[in-house]
Amino acid sequence: MNIKISSVHFDADKKLLEFVDKKLNKLIKLYDDITAAEVFLRLENKQDIENKLVEIKLFIPGNDLFAKKQSKSFEESTDIVIEALRQQIIKHKEKLRGV
């Protein structure tokens, strides 16, 4: 799977990039047909504490899956987005099987 991670309005450190990569690779174990992933890590300009936004788009044959979440840390946002995508993958697999 080809993973592209972009950080907007800041430079992401290696530890954060490895964290996101590790979480995405867990989704591949769930569904082999994921061809690529685009990840956007955004630091919003709000004064709000919850200003870390993570958007992930998964490219799969026939459909693309997308989720985004904003919270107080990139790790927390990533965990929530990965869980949302996991649920979408499960629904997609059920639809393919005709359940």
C-alpha positions in Angstrom: 0.0 0.0 0.0 1.2 3.5 -0.9 0.9 5.9 2.1 1.2 9.6 1.6 1.3 11.7 4.8 1.1 15.5 4.6 1.3 17.9 7.5 -0.4 21.3 7.0 0.8 24.4 9.0 3.5 22.5 10.9 6.3 19.9 10.4 5.4 16.5 11.8 8.1 14.7 13.7 9.3 11.2 12.8 7.6 9.6 15.8 4.1 10.9 14.8 4.6 9.8 11.2 5.6 6.3 12.4 2.6 6.2 14.7 0.2 7.0 11.8 2.0 4.5 9.5 1.7 1.7 12.1 -2.0 2.3 12.6 -2.7 2.3 8.9 -0.8 -0.9 8.4 -3.3 -2.6 10.9 -6.1 -1.7 8.4 -4.3 -3.6 5.7 -4.4 -6.8 7.8 -8.2 -6.3 8.0 -8.6 -5.7 4.2 -6.0 -6.6 1.6 -7.5 -4.6 -1.3 -6.5 -1.2 0.1 -4.3 0.3 -2.7 -3.3 3.6 -1.2 -3.9 6.0 1.6 -3.7 9.8 1.9 -3.3 11.3 5.3 -3.6 15.0 6.2 -2.4 16.2 9.6 -3.7 19.7 10.1 -3.0 22.2 12.8 -6.0 24.5 12.9 -5.5 28.2 13.8 -8.2 28.2 16.4 -7.4 29.1 20.0 -9.3 25.9 20.9 -7.4 23.2 22.7 -8.8 20.6 20.2 -7.1 22.0 17.2 -5.4 18.9 15.8 -7.3 17.5 12.8 -6.6 14.2 11.0 -8.1 13.3 7.7 -7.5 9.9 6.1 -8.7 8.7 2.7 -8.4 5.1 1.8 -8.4 4.0 -1.9 -10.0 0.7 -2.5 -11.3 -0.8 -5.8 -14.8 0.6 -6.5 -15.0 2.9 -3.6 -12.9 5.3 -1.5 -13.3 5.5 2.3 -12.9 8.8 4.2 -12.9 9.9 7.8 -11.7 12.9 9.7 -11.6 13.8 13.4 -10.4 16.8 15.4 -9.2 16.5 19.0 -6.5 17.7 21.4 -3.7 15.4 20.1 -2.8 13.9 16.7 -2.5 10.5 18.3 -6.0 10.6 19.7 -7.5 11.9 16.4 -5.6 9.2 14.5 -7.0 6.5 16.8 -10.6 7.7 16.3 -10.2 8.0 12.5 -8.7 4.6 12.2 -11.6 3.1 14.2 -14.1 4.9 12.0 -12.4 3.5 8.9 -12.3 0.1 10.4 -16.1 0.2 10.8 -16.4 1.4 7.2 -14.2 -1.5 5.9 -16.3 -4.0 7.8 -19.5 -2.6 6.2 -17.9 -2.6 2.8 -16.8 -6.2 3.2 -20.3 -7.2 4.3 -21.8 -5.4 1.2 -19.4 -7.3 -1.1 -20.5 -10.6 0.5 -24.2 -9.6 0.1 -25.0 -9.7 3.9 
